[in-house]
Amino acid sequence: MDKIKLGFALLLLATGIAGFYYLRDSAMVIRVVSVLLGFFLAVTVAWFTVQGKQFYAFSRESREETKKVVWPNRKETMQMTGLVFAFVVVMAIFLWLVDAGLLMLIKSLMSYGEDNG
């Protein structure tokens, strides 16, 4: 029975999206309401399935877990951002040097072939 409910929910969502394109001559507000209504009805139907209840429980637990996270303060965020930018610059210089070295190697090999040819 849950598969039928989920299929119906997907059908409602698709109908809301199709309504957006079907009502292309209508005001944008009506078109957006069509999509939102389809989404709301799909969520409402999916809510009454086992998977919907599991998803709700998972979402609630995830929200509780985010409250337990120790978020960095501004100073720590700025320090880590600076560290990332410095690493990116160092890697860019390194890759540029490797690329330039390989380019010179290839050019010297190509010119070696021309001289002896």
Sequence and secondary structure as in RCSB ss.txt:
>XXXX:A:sequence
MDKIKLGFALLLLATGIAGFYYLRDSAMVIRVVSVLLGFFLAVTVAWFTVQGKQFYAFSRESREETKKVVWPNRK
ETMQMTGLVFAFVVVMAIFLWLVDAGLLMLIKSLMSYGEDNG
>XXXX:A:secstr
 HHHHHHHHHHHHHHHHHHHHHTTTS HHHHHHHHHHHHHHHHHHHHTSHHHHHHHHHHHHHHHHHHHS    HH
HHHHHHHHHHHHHHHHHHHHHHHHHHHHHHHHHHHHHHHHH 
